[in-house]
Amino acid sequence: MNSTAYFATGCFWGAERRYWQLDGVISTSVGYMGGSSAQPTYEEVCTGRTGHAEMVEVVFDPSLVSYERLLQEFWVMHDPTSLNKQGGDIGTQYRSAIYCTSDAQLSSALATKDIYQSVLVAQGLDEICTEILPAEGVTYWLAEEYHQKYLAKNPHGYDCHSSTGVAYPVS
């Protein structure tokens, strides 16, 4: 049985590519979550008035890739200590967020946050400001077709993913 996960790491193009390349990921798409308006467009989301984050939906086979592995990728592919900003991308739509589809996902997200935070503190970095919330009752709005698999269509396209440069500790 496949599972679904939702991650926001700034611009969704590069995040989607990182996830679609992982073994065990069945499909990815990009969209918007966490805002106040129905069926938002990219242009509306970019104004910051809708409150949506640019999100990647990851459908995965947990027998092939664990949710924890997806979280490990999440923590290092962006800077989770940067509030509403990743590199040159600034605005609430670029916030760091995880929307969890189960209590187990929520527990794992919080546990991996604590693990990564301890490593960041040891490096003298700031506190993680990632939003970690249940996905229940939060609609995932699929982004426009031209955003889907954008970097497959445009291999040299924009891929803003700043990071802390700190590896996630793998035991």
Buried (B, 14 or more C-beta within 10 A) or exposed (E): EEBBBBBBBBBBBBBBBBBBEBEBBBEBBBBBBBBEBEEBBBEBBBEBEBBBBBBBBBBBEBEEBBBBBBBBBBBBBBBBBBBBBBBEBEBBBBBBBBBBBBEEBBEBBEEBBEBBBEBBEEEEBBEBBBEBBEBEEEBBBBBEEEBBBBBEEEEEEEBBBBBBEBEBEEE
